[in-house]
Every structure is written in C-alpha cells, then in structure tokens.
C-alpha cells in the first residue's frame, strides 16, 4: 500500500511510504534537513510499524513537540490503520 502523509509542525511537508502488511518500505520526505531525511528512510527500511514507533516516535526537534522522525512514526501508524479499514 502506498501512503502519503502531510506533516504537521516540521520543516518537511510530506512523507510518502509503502507498507507491506505492517512492514515499512521506500520512505521519502519532501522538504526538511537533507542529511536527516536521507538517513531516516535507510534506518527504518524493513522495520515494522511498531518498531518505527518505538524507535523514533515522540522525538522532538528544536523545542517543537514533534520532529520528522516522530511525524514518520505517526504516518506509519495512520497508513497501517488505513490499510486495515480498506
């Protein structure tokens, strides 16, 4: 399943990802810090939604209540829930 998530409260504006069941693949960010946004997709490739949430969910950035990693964890959960209701 391909999924696009509009981020909230971060420099990145959109996250695209693929889910195979609950396995995360092909994460792509639009906008944001180039270095982090190249690293994060490589680190989460092949992880489950739950593992992504556990590892990077809840991370904040520069005093903001969220971060690109946290937004990815939210995007994964939202995509997974949408796939269950499809």
PyMOL commands that set and color helices and strands:
alter all, ss='L'
color gray80, all
select helices_A, chain A and resi 34-44+49-56+68-84
alter helices_A, ss='H'
color red, helices_A
select strands_A, chain A and resi 2-6+12-20+23-31
alter strands_A, ss='S'
color yellow, strands_A
deselect
rebuild
show_as cartoon
